[in-house]
């Protein structure tokens, strides 16, 4: 069990309330990355949805974690090699998410291939333009994110990384993100401390924490001022937010 530092008094977040992201939908309650899981996550009280985006051979952005489909005799084929019509029906298109769940939530998407970023932005502009300012596009390479900024100035860009991958240190990295127009940083929840969150907030960068699952972790994440929390257990996450007065 991770030894999370105690936070006696809740530190402010940059956002009016932290975003409660249902990780891959409500994956603790329904099959992950399905319309059922996404809709259930919202019904349980999530204010955001999270998924991974892949692009099919016929240029359709779809939501799946691994990006491979098992075929006959256990052969695996990448989504990029298949048309949308060849995929199992439980894998939704990005537009299916909008059709089923509307646009009244924040959306965090991990970009899993080179074609996904521009296509996701174009798809949202066409099908769900009201969601652009509440869409958080995540990638582990800053240069990839920088390629997306000219495509839209409302969409949010998120650097997904680890503290050990910041060789110049978190303060220098926060300053670089601010200079380059990257809106947020996303690291494993157990990485964060109140001081580290405050540091990124000082540069007006939003701080997200993923894999925050247990009650004590959720409470600590909220108290240290994280702006977004990713959890499999939406009911547990909402209960913690209610206890901490942010829901």
C-alpha positions as CSV (number, residue, x, y, z in Angstrom):
1,X,0.0,0.0,0.0
2,X,1.3,3.4,-1.0
3,X,2.3,5.6,1.9
4,X,0.5,8.8,1.0
5,X,1.6,12.0,2.8
6,X,-1.1,13.4,5.2
7,X,-2.7,16.7,4.1
8,X,-4.4,18.3,7.1
9,X,-6.0,21.2,5.3
10,X,-7.4,21.1,1.7
11,X,-5.2,23.0,-0.7
12,X,-7.0,24.8,-3.6
13,X,-7.1,23.4,-7.0
14,X,-7.0,25.5,-10.2
15,X,-10.4,24.4,-11.3
16,X,-13.6,25.3,-9.4
17,X,-13.9,21.6,-8.5
18,X,-11.6,18.6,-9.3
19,X,-12.7,16.6,-12.3
20,X,-13.8,13.1,-11.2
21,X,-12.8,10.9,-14.2
22,X,-14.3,7.5,-14.6
23,X,-11.2,5.5,-15.8
24,X,-12.1,3.6,-19.0
25,X,-15.7,4.3,-17.9
26,X,-16.9,2.8,-14.7
27,X,-14.6,-0.2,-15.3
28,X,-15.0,-1.6,-11.8
29,X,-18.8,-1.9,-12.4
30,X,-19.1,-2.7,-16.2
31,X,-16.9,-3.9,-19.1
32,X,-14.3,-1.2,-19.7
33,X,-14.3,1.2,-22.6
34,X,-17.9,0.2,-23.6
35,X,-20.8,2.6,-23.9
36,X,-22.4,0.8,-21.0
37,X,-19.4,1.7,-18.8
38,X,-19.2,5.3,-19.9
39,X,-22.9,5.9,-19.4
40,X,-22.8,4.1,-16.0
41,X,-19.9,6.2,-14.9
42,X,-21.9,9.4,-15.5
43,X,-24.9,8.0,-13.7
44,X,-22.8,7.1,-10.7
45,X,-21.6,10.7,-10.5
46,X,-18.4,11.0,-12.6
47,X,-17.9,14.5,-14.0
48,X,-15.3,13.2,-16.6
49,X,-14.7,10.1,-18.7
50,X,-11.4,8.7,-19.7
51,X,-10.4,6.4,-22.5
52,X,-7.7,5.6,-25.1
53,X,-8.1,6.4,-28.8
54,X,-7.0,4.3,-31.8
55,X,-7.6,4.9,-35.4
56,X,-8.9,2.2,-37.8
57,X,-7.7,1.5,-41.3
58,X,-10.6,3.5,-42.6
59,X,-9.8,6.5,-40.4
60,X,-12.4,6.1,-37.6
61,X,-11.3,7.0,-34.1
62,X,-12.4,4.3,-31.7
63,X,-12.1,3.8,-27.9
64,X,-10.1,0.8,-26.7
65,X,-7.2,0.2,-24.3
66,X,-4.9,-2.4,-25.9
67,X,-5.4,-1.5,-29.6
68,X,-5.4,-5.2,-30.7
69,X,-8.2,-7.6,-31.6
70,X,-8.0,-11.3,-31.1
71,X,-8.9,-13.3,-34.2
72,X,-9.1,-17.0,-34.9
73,X,-6.6,-19.3,-33.2
74,X,-5.7,-16.5,-30.9
75,X,-4.1,-14.4,-33.6
76,X,-4.0,-10.7,-32.7
77,X,-4.4,-7.9,-35.2
78,X,-3.9,-4.2,-34.5
79,X,-6.9,-1.9,-34.8
80,X,-5.0,0.2,-37.3
81,X,-5.0,-2.8,-39.7
82,X,-8.8,-3.2,-39.6
83,X,-11.8,-1.3,-40.8
84,X,-14.4,-0.1,-38.3
85,X,-16.8,-2.8,-39.6
86,X,-14.3,-5.5,-38.8
87,X,-14.1,-4.6,-35.1
88,X,-16.2,-6.3,-32.3
89,X,-19.4,-4.4,-31.7
90,X,-18.5,-3.6,-28.1
91,X,-15.7,-1.2,-29.2
92,X,-17.3,2.2,-29.7
93,X,-16.5,4.9,-32.1
94,X,-15.7,8.3,-30.5
95,X,-18.9,9.6,-32.1
96,X,-20.9,6.8,-30.4
97,X,-19.8,8.2,-27.1
98,X,-21.3,11.6,-27.9
99,X,-24.5,10.0,-29.2
100,X,-25.0,8.0,-26.1
101,X,-23.7,10.3,-23.4
102,X,-24.0,13.8,-24.7
103,X,-21.5,16.5,-24.0
104,X,-22.0,17.5,-20.3
105,X,-18.7,16.1,-19.0
106,X,-14.9,16.5,-19.3
107,X,-13.2,14.0,-21.6
108,X,-9.7,12.7,-21.2
109,X,-8.3,10.8,-24.2
110,X,-4.9,9.1,-24.4
111,X,-3.7,9.4,-28.0
112,X,-2.4,6.0,-28.9
113,X,-1.2,6.4,-32.5
114,X,0.2,9.2,-34.7
115,X,-3.1,9.8,-36.6
116,X,-5.3,10.0,-33.5
117,X,-4.7,13.6,-32.4
118,X,-5.7,15.6,-35.5
119,X,-8.6,13.2,-36.2
120,X,-9.9,13.4,-32.7
121,X,-9.9,17.2,-32.8
122,X,-11.6,17.2,-36.2
123,X,-14.2,14.7,-35.0
124,X,-15.1,16.7,-31.9
125,X,-15.2,19.9,-33.9
126,X,-17.8,18.4,-36.2
127,X,-19.8,16.3,-33.8
128,X,-19.4,17.8,-30.3
129,X,-17.9,21.4,-30.6
130,X,-19.2,22.3,-27.2
131,X,-16.9,19.7,-25.7
132,X,-13.6,21.2,-27.2
133,X,-12.8,23.3,-24.1
134,X,-13.4,20.3,-21.9
135,X,-11.4,17.8,-23.9
136,X,-8.0,16.8,-22.4
137,X,-5.7,15.1,-25.0
138,X,-2.9,13.2,-23.3
139,X,0.5,12.0,-24.7
140,X,3.8,11.1,-23.2
141,X,5.8,13.2,-25.7
142,X,5.6,17.0,-25.5
143,X,6.5,17.4,-29.2
144,X,3.5,15.4,-30.3
145,X,1.3,17.6,-28.2
146,X,2.8,20.8,-29.6
147,X,1.8,19.6,-33.1
148,X,-1.8,19.7,-32.0
149,X,-2.0,23.3,-30.6
150,X,-2.3,25.0,-34.1
151,X,-5.3,22.8,-34.8
152,X,-7.4,24.2,-31.9
153,X,-6.7,26.7,-29.2
154,X,-9.5,25.5,-26.9
155,X,-8.7,21.8,-26.6
156,X,-6.5,21.0,-23.5
157,X,-3.1,19.3,-23.9
158,X,-1.8,17.1,-21.2
159,X,1.7,15.7,-20.7
160,X,1.5,12.2,-19.3
161,X,4.8,11.3,-17.6
162,X,6.6,10.2,-14.5
163,X,8.6,12.3,-12.0
164,X,11.7,10.3,-12.8
165,X,11.4,11.5,-16.5
166,X,11.8,15.1,-15.6
167,X,15.6,15.4,-15.6
168,X,15.6,19.2,-15.2
169,X,13.3,18.9,-12.2
170,X,9.6,19.6,-11.8
171,X,10.0,23.4,-11.5
172,X,11.8,23.7,-14.8
173,X,9.3,21.3,-16.4
174,X,6.4,23.3,-15.1
175,X,7.9,26.5,-16.6
176,X,8.5,24.7,-19.9
177,X,5.0,23.4,-20.1
178,X,3.7,27.0,-19.4
179,X,6.0,28.5,-22.1
180,X,4.9,25.9,-24.7
181,X,1.2,26.1,-24.0
182,X,0.8,22.6,-22.6
183,X,-2.1,22.9,-20.1
184,X,-1.6,20.0,-17.7
185,X,0.6,17.3,-16.4
186,X,-0.7,13.8,-15.5
187,X,1.3,11.5,-13.2
188,X,0.5,8.5,-11.1
189,X,-1.5,9.6,-8.0
190,X,1.1,8.3,-5.6
191,X,3.7,10.6,-7.1
192,X,1.9,13.7,-6.0
193,X,2.4,15.7,-2.8
194,X,0.7,19.0,-1.8
195,X,4.0,20.8,-2.5
196,X,4.4,19.3,-5.9
197,X,0.8,20.2,-6.9
198,X,1.3,23.8,-5.6
199,X,4.5,24.1,-7.7
200,X,2.6,23.3,-10.9
201,X,-0.2,25.5,-9.9
202,X,2.2,28.3,-9.5
203,X,2.8,28.1,-13.3
204,X,-0.9,27.9,-13.9
205,X,-0.6,24.2,-15.0
206,X,-3.3,21.8,-14.1
207,X,-2.3,18.7,-12.1
208,X,-3.9,15.3,-12.7
209,X,-3.4,12.0,-10.8
210,X,-4.2,8.6,-12.3
211,X,-4.7,5.2,-10.5
212,X,-6.2,6.7,-7.4
213,X,-8.3,3.9,-6.1
214,X,-8.6,3.6,-2.3
215,X,-10.5,5.8,0.1
216,X,-7.4,7.2,1.8
217,X,-5.8,7.9,-1.6
218,X,-8.9,9.7,-3.0
219,X,-9.2,11.8,0.1
220,X,-5.5,12.7,0.0
221,X,-5.6,13.5,-3.7
222,X,-8.5,15.9,-3.2
223,X,-6.9,17.5,-0.1
224,X,-3.6,18.2,-1.9
225,X,-5.5,20.1,-4.6
226,X,-5.3,17.8,-7.6
227,X,-7.4,19.1,-10.5
228,X,-8.3,15.7,-11.9
229,X,-8.5,12.2,-10.4
230,X,-8.8,9.0,-12.4
231,X,-10.5,6.1,-10.6
232,X,-12.0,2.7,-11.5
233,X,-14.5,2.9,-8.6
234,X,-16.8,5.8,-9.5
235,X,-19.0,5.3,-6.4
236,X,-16.0,5.4,-4.1
237,X,-14.6,8.4,-5.8
238,X,-17.8,10.3,-5.5
239,X,-18.2,9.4,-1.8
240,X,-14.7,10.8,-1.2
241,X,-15.6,14.0,-3.0
242,X,-18.7,14.4,-1.0
243,X,-16.8,13.9,2.3
244,X,-14.3,16.5,1.2
245,X,-16.9,19.0,0.1
246,X,-16.0,19.1,-3.6
247,X,-19.0,17.3,-5.1
